[in-house]
Amino acid sequence: MATTNAKALSERRLSDLLKREYRGIGLYLFIISGCINLLALTGAFYMLQIYDRALSSGSVPTLLALSALAIGLYLFQGVFDIIRSQVLVRIGARLDRKFAPIAHKVAIDMPRFGFSTSESLERGRDVDTIRSFLGSQAPMAIFDLPWVPVFLIFVYLLHPLLGALTLGGAVVLTLLTVVNELLSRKLSNATQQAVVNRNMVADSNARHADILKAMGFAGRAIARYDAANREHLSLQTRTSDISGTLGAISRVLRMLLQSAILGLGAYLTIMGDLSAGAIIASSVAATRALAPIDLAITNWKGVVMARGAMRRLRETVIAMDEGQERIELPVPSKSLTVEKITVAAPTSGRVLLTDLALELTAGEALGIIGPSAGGKTTLAKTLVGVWSPIRGSVRLDGAETGQWREDVLGHHIGYLPQEVGLLDATIWENISRFAETRDGKKIVA
């Protein structure tokens, strides 16, 4: 119950953060999109006035005035479109700056709990996916969708039959979008997992290249990677086929509808119910009305990927929410107590240590020897907090190690694992643990 309440609290904090940060920006983009879509009616009005006023009157000044006005409105539309695009790109960069460090911290922690390196790094790729999505055409289609009724009403005002035909086309394209969503949703998670599995195999092969070479089974390792890659390609192809097929169908339907509107408009003109300019105006407005739906179908694969990445990113942020602030504890200097700890391997869940207890006071030292796989490394990882016991506790001066912040406790612990590696930095940065100030005396010491 406590865990559930903490998770709900974390979700509320995240929701409040997103609303506080981006609600105003979302409203701004909605208003900008409204201006863009209203200005997109320029072409329809221009055609209507050219055919019904300029040509019928034979007035060149009227033609020039209408053309100048249309050019000005098109320029304003272009400026608003540029602003919207740049705002979306900057929102992506802002999200990246805020959440990439959190995702990377989770990526560092995940291997401690049995996740592979590829699974861990996928959290960082989720941030890249969302940033790329915001820089694509898909968000623009989503912001344009609420304004589709404006164009439908315009076409309806020209003639109810033309409005009904355009509305029917919009309904059919919307149904195609729903079908795309239902089919893509089933494959999205499977495709994501296939990518992770392929990357896991590739990472494992690269890290153990010397073993593969020396023991002569690199060919089998490559075959294993090939099998994982084929599975990924199969799912990726199916996903792309769905998006490509429905996108092609939507484009054909949109062209058919455009021609149907022209044909119906011509019939209504022959019957004396519509002017010649209204034919072109209705065609332009209907095409603009259906464009956001068509664009959404074409980019739906990106929408599904971004939605999955956002879901995982929410889980990442919630996982990092510590729920309560830790008080600052005194420097540990008196005792180390291990109280009947039981430790299991994160990957398999197999119990490696059971009911182990010991106590050391300041000035004492303890060495542990034993056969391979006897639990020495497991104990060392548990003492420094890399692994957490499933029962029992590790205490410094009576306080559990989890009560310290990692960056504080780390200053008082030395840890030398079996496999030593330097981080991608200079020697002095490694020795000083990336300290902001360079103290040569401490580094040498």
N, C-alpha and C positions, 0 to 999 in steps of 0.2 A: 504493500500500500504506500509506503514511504517513497519507494522508487517511482511508482506511478505518479504520485503528487509532484515529485521533483521534476519528472519529465514534462508534466503539464505546465509547471511553472516556467520551465526552460522554453517551452513552445510559446507561451504567452510573452515572455521577454523577447524572443526572436520576432514574433509578430509585431509587437510594439516598436521594436527597433526598425523593422522594414517600413512600417507605416510612417514613423516619424521621419525617416530618411528620404522616402521616395513617394509619399502621397502627393506632396506638392508638385514634384516633377511629373508624376503621372497625369495630374490635372492639367499642367502646362502643356504636355504633349497632346492631350485630348483636345485642348482648345486649338493648338497649332494644326492638328489634323483636321479639325472642323474648317479652319480657314483654307487649308489646302483643297479640301473637297468642295467647298463652296466656289473657290476660284476655278476648280476643274470644270465648272459649268460654263466657263468662258467660251469654249469651243462650240458648245451647243447653241448658246445665245448668238454667237457671232454668225454661225451658219443661218440661223433663223432670220436675223436682220439682213444679212447679205442677200438671201434669196427673196425675201418678202418685202424688203424696203429699197435697198440699193439698186438691185437689178430692175425692179418694177418701175422705179422713178428715173433710172438712168443717171443718177446724180453721183459724179465723181467725188465732190467734197464729202458727201455722206459716206462713201466707201472709204475714203482716207481717214475720216474721223473714227469710224468703226474699227478700222485696222489699227490705228494708233492706240485706241482704248484697249483692244484685245492684246496688243503687244505689252502694254503696261501691266495688265492683269496677269499675263503669262509670266512676266518677270517677277512679280510679287509671289506668284505660286512657286516659282523656282527658288526664290530666297527662303520662303518658309520650308520648302522641302529640304534645302541644305541645312537649315537650322535644326530641323527634326532629326536628320541623319546624324549630325554632329553631337546633338544632345544624347542620342542613344549610344553612340560610341563612347562618350564620356561617362555615361552611367555604367557601361561595361567595365571601363577602366577603374571606376570608383569601387564597384563590387569586387574587382580583382584585388585592389589595394587593401580592402577591408577583410576579405575572406581567404585570400591565398595564404597568408601566414597561419591562419587557423587550420586550414586544410593540410598545410605542411606539418604542423605540429601533430595532428592526428596521424599523418603518414609516418611520422617518426615513432609514435606510440603503438601503431597497429601490429608491427612484427612481434612486439612483446606478448601479444595475445594470440599468436599463431597464424596471423595473416602473412601472405607472401609479400615480397617487395613490390611486385606488379599490382597487387590488390591495393597496397598502401598508396602507391603513386597515383592510382586512379582518382583519388580524391582531389589531387591537384589538377588533373585533367578535366574534372568536372567544372572547375572554375574557368578553365580555358574554353570549354564548350559553351558556357553561358555568355562569356564575353564575345565569342565569335557569333553566337546567335543574335545578340543585340546589335552587332554590326552588319547583319544580313538584311535581306528584304522582308523576312517573315514578320518582324515586329511592326513594320510599316503597314503590312496587310491587316494585321490585327487591329491597329489603331484606325484604319480606314473602314473596317467592317461596320461599326455603329452608324456610319454616315451613308450607307447604301440606301436607306429609305428616302433620303433627300433626292437621289436620282430617280428612284421609282416614282415618287410623287410628281417630279418634273415631267417624266414621260407620260404619266397618267393624265396630267393636265393638258398635254398636247392632244391625247385621245385615250379614252378608257380601254379600248381594245389593245392599243400598243402597251399601255400600262399592265394589263393582264398578261400579255405575252411575255413581257420582261419579268414580271413577278414569277411566272411559271418557270422561266429559265433560272432565276435565282434560287427557287426551291429545289430544282433538280441538282444544281451545282452544290447547294448546301447538303443535300443527301449524299452526294459523292464525297464531301468532306467528312461526313459522319462515317461512311463506309471506310474511308482511309484511316480514320482514327481507330475504328474497331479492329481492322486488320493489322495496323502497325503496332498497336498496343501489345498484341500477343507476341510479336517478334522482338520488341524493343529490349526487354530484359534478357532474353536468350542471346541476342546479338551482343549485348554489353558483356555478358558472362563469357561468351566465346572469345571476345577481345582480351579479356583478363587472362583466360586460360592460355591463349597463344602467347601473350607477353610473359606469362610465368615460365613457360617452357623455354622461350628465347633467353630470358634472364638467367635461368638455371644453366643452360648450355654455355652461355658466355662466361659465367662465374667459374665454371668447372672445365674450361677449355683445355687446360693442361692434362687433366685426368682423361678426358675424352681422347686426346692425342696420344698420350702414353699407353693407354690400355686398348686403343684401337677400336672403339665403338662409336666414333663420331658419326659414322653413316647411320647407325640406328637412332642416334640422338636427332639427326636431321630428319629422319623418317617420322619420328615422334612429333617434331615441330611441324612437318608437312601435314600430318593428320589434323593437328589442331588448327592449322591455317586453313585447310580445306573446309573444316566445319565453320570457321568464321566467314570464309568467302561464300559458302552456301547460304548462310543466314543473311549476310550482307546483300547478296544478289536478290534474294526473295524480298527483302525490305525495299531495295531500289526498284525492283520490278513493280511492286505495288504502287509506290509513289510515282514512277514514270508512266505506268499504264493509266492510272487515274488522272494524272496531269495531262496526258495526251487526249484522253476522252473529254476532259473539261475544256481544253482548247478547241477541239472540234465542235463541241456543243456551243461554245461561245461564238464561233464563226458562223455556224448554222443559224443561231439566234439572230445574229447581226443581219444576215441575209434575209431571214424571215421578217424582221422588222422593216427592212427596206421594201420587201415585196408587199407586206400588208400596208405600209405607208403609201406605196404607189397605188394600190387598189383604192384606198380611202381617198386619195387625191383625185383619182379618176371619177370616183363617185361624188366628188365635190365636198367631202367631209374634212379635208386636210389640205393645208397649203404645201407647196413644194419645199419651202424652207424647213417646215416641220418634219419632213421625211429625214433629212440629213441630221437635224437637231436631235430627233428621237434616237437615231442610230448611234450618234456620238454619246449621248447620255446613257443609253442602255449598255453600251460597251464599257463605259466608266463605272457603271453600277456593278457589273459582274467582275470587273478586274480584280478587286480585293479578294473575292472568293476564289477565283482562279489562281491568284498568287499564293493564297493560303494553302490550296491543295498541292501546288508545285513544291512549296517549302515545308510541307507537313512533317517530313522526315526530321528536319531540323527542330521543329516544334516539339516532337516527341523526345528527341535526344536532350533538348534543353530542359524539358519538364522532368525527365528522369534525373538529370544532373542536379537540378534545383532540389529535388526531393532528397537526394543523397547529401547535398550540401546542407540542407536543413538538419538532417541527422547528424552531420559532422559538427555543426555549430552547437546543437543541443548536447552532444556528447562532451564537448569541451566546456560546457557551462558547469562550473564547480558548485553552483548552488549557494555556497556560503563562503565568506571571506575567512581566511586562516589568520589567527592571531600570530604575532611574532614571538617565537619561543627563544629562550636563552640558548647560547651556543652549547651543543652537547659535549660534556666533558667528564661525566662520572661513570656511566655504565652502559653496557649493551646487554639486553635481555631477550632471549628467544623463548617464547612460551608455547611449547607443544605445537609447532607448526606442521601442517600437512600441505604439501605442494604438489600440484599436478602439471604435466606438460601442456602448454596452451594449445599445441597443434593436435595432440591425440587425446588429451584428457587422462592419460595414464598417470597414476600416482607415483611420484618419484621419491618423496620423503614423507614419513609418517611419524607424528608425535615427537618431533625432535625438539629438545630443549637444551639451553646452555645459558650461562651468565658470565660476563667478563666485566671487571672494573678497571678504572683508569690505571695504566701502567702494566697491565697484563697483556700477554700475547698468546694466540692459539694457532697451531698449525694442524691441518687435517690431511691425513694421507689415506689412500685406499685404492682399490682397483678401478679401472676405467668403467664409466657408467655407474659408479657407486653413489653419485649424488653430490659430489664436491662442487661442481659448477652450478648445480641447481641451488645449493645452499648459498653460494656466493652471490648469485643473481637475486636471491630472495633478500639477503641482508642489505643490499644496496638499493632495493626497490625496483629492479628490472622486472621481476616476477612477483606477483602477490600471492600469499598463502590462501588456500581455500578454508583453512581453519587455523586458529592460533594467531599470534602477532609477533612482530619484531619491534622492540622498544629501545629508544635512546633516552637515557635519563628518565625513564618511566613513561615517556610519550611515544605513541606509535609513529613510525616513520612517515606514514601518510598524512600526519598532522602538520608536517613541514612543507613549505613550498619547495619545489624541486631545485629552483635556482639558489635558494638559501642553503638547503641541506647539502647540495653538491659541493659547496666550498669546503666542507668538512670531511669529505669522503674521497679516498683514492681507490681506483678500480683498474685492474690490469687483466683484461680477458685473455683467453688462450690465443685468439687470432687478433693480432694488433694491426691497426690500419690508421693512416693519417688522413685527416679530412682535407678537402681540396682547398688548401690555404698554405701560407708560409709556416715555417717551423715555429717561429716565435708566436704566431697566432694560435697554433695548436697548443703550445705550452701554456699560454696565458688564457686559454679557453675563450678566445675571441674577445678579450677585454677591450674596452673602448680606448683606454689610455695605455700607452706602451711604457712599461716600467722595466728597463733593462736589468736592474739589479735583481728583481724578483724572478725574471725569466732565467737568468743565469743560475740563481740559487735553486 
